[in-house]
Amino acid sequence: MISSIQTRRTIRRYTARDVEPALLERLLNDSARTQTMGNLQLYSVIVTRSPEGKAALAPAHFNQPMVTQAPVVLTICADFHRTSAWARCRNAEPGYDNLLSFMNAATDALLFTQTFSTLAEDAGLGLCFLGTTIYSAQTVIDVLHLPQLVFPVATLTVGWPAEEPPLSDRLPLESFVHDETYHAPTPEDINRFYTPKEALPENQEFVRINQKETLAQIFTDIRYTKKDNEMMSEGLIEALSKQGFLKGK
Amino acid sequence: MISSIQTRRTIRRYTARDVEPALLERLLNDSARTQTMGNLQLYSVIVTRSPEGKAALAPAHFNQPMVTQAPVVLTICADFHRTSAWARCRNAEPGYDNLLSFMNAATDALLFTQTFSTLAEDAGLGLCFLGTTIYSAQTVIDVLHLPQLVFPVATLTVGWPAEEPPLSDRLPLESFVHDETYHAPTPEDINRFYTPKEALPENQEFVRINQKETLAQIFTDIRYTKKDNEMMSEGLIEALSKQGFLKGK
């Protein structure tokens, strides 16, 4: 039984200790056992260790300090470039410049990312997953020189923990597990699922200092607004198109 | 150190033994510790145990026998429905009917899926990941009654293994790990990365019985063709639109 999952927390501060290359290689190699479409391994990992490389990536991640402070930054990409290059070298005509193929490769890349996360955290490393990767995909693409049919879908900052934040709360199982068919939540369900989260002192404090009425407004009005989402959706579609994933339709 | 990952294989045949509800609940609960955007848990899991439910899902998965034979089928969905319902109950206006939000929720759902896979396989269960989910998304949506802003991204068939297939091969680390920037593979790189895979007796046999010249042609001409990919891309876009994820732009 893997118990490290029960006590994992996102780690944003790291000690000065390096992540030894042999350890990183072992974790990446083991992660490659993850299930993958047609056994094609439709992903790549860019390892950034240099201060210059981290500094170049930082703006894409809204200059969050983890990017420059972590010993290692991993950018995990959906990759149909390598498979397509293989096909062309073998008298085969690849047809992977479409949205379905992007989703297939993104799926492979994200499954790989999470196996790595579980293994790395079990080995005592601390990680922070940066969702900003797809918000600023074009910047990441430029900095890492990603060719056609390679698209960044996840970033992990990796190091040895220099903090031990409290465990974050989770919704009850019944809120996200459905028997046989989806049961849309009623207002009573919503109260039952979300009231414990809303009652946490840190969340009440967030609402107070941001002068909002409800915790949900923190998300809709500040953290993940419609305006930002729509702007970043446009950037995402543009970047997918530039990388060649919206051609074949 | 988690060693079960090194010997995992996809399992398509299961014994008659049930997957005990308490075990499944523990695994789902533990998987919910996975990192998630803004701690929102943008996913749902539909648990199918009934023979009728499995039979209804089977066509979406090209009638692969695992779907009806496994004691449990899990369909994992990107879900902004629940979060949006919460917002509406709390005087907050959600803005998640766009592609970026779909990708955020799909990311959450896939990370959750892979934590579950690692934990379940470590507990001795056997899994098969069905990539067909996004090929036939509309069928899955209809069968499981998925509402607006819920979209299926992964299916796992789950049971106790009744087979022990050989470990599948993997590409060498250097083929998918890049230092600092992406290094596009040269034809010599491609030879080094792919020749061991091409030399495997089972792959040579595939090429022979399909009367192809190269293993790559098995993928481009038979398993994942340009024509099929483009047709399924259209279906994917249509289904995303119907579920409300392409509105806000």
Interface residues (C-beta under 8 A of the other chain):
Chain A: M1 I2 I5 Q6 R8 T10 E25 L28 N29 D30 S31 A32 R33 T34 Q35 M37 G38 N39 L40 Q41 Y43 S44 V45 I46 V47 T48 R49 S50 G53 C77 D79 H81 R82 T83 A85 W86 A87 C89 R90 N91 A92 E93 P94 G95 Y96 N98 L99 L100 S101 M103 N104 A106 T107 L110 L111 T113 Q114 T115 S117 T118 L119 D122 A123 L127 F129 G131 I134 Y135 V143 L144 H145 L146 P147 V150 V153 A154 S168 D169 R170 L171 L173 S175 F176 V177 H178 D179 E180 T181 Y182 A184 P185 P187 I190 N191 F193 Y194 E213 T214 L215 A216 Q217 F219 T220 D221 R223 Y224 T225 K226 K227 N229 E230 M232 S233 E234 L236 I237 G248 K249
Chain B: M1 I2 I5 Q6 R8 T10 E25 L28 N29 D30 S31 A32 R33 T34 Q35 M37 G38 N39 L40 Q41 Y43 S44 V45 I46 V47 T48 R49 S50 G53 C77 D79 H81 R82 T83 A85 W86 A87 C89 R90 N91 A92 E93 P94 G95 Y96 N98 L99 L100 S101 M103 N104 A106 T107 L110 L111 T113 Q114 T115 S117 T118 L119 D122 A123 L127 F129 G131 I134 Y135 V143 L144 H145 L146 P147 V150 V153 A154 S168 D169 R170 L171 L173 S175 F176 V177 H178 D179 E180 T181 Y182 A184 P185 P187 I190 N191 F193 Y194 E213 T214 L215 A216 Q217 F219 T220 D221 R223 Y224 T225 K226 K227 N229 E230 M232 S233 E234 L236 I237 G248 K249
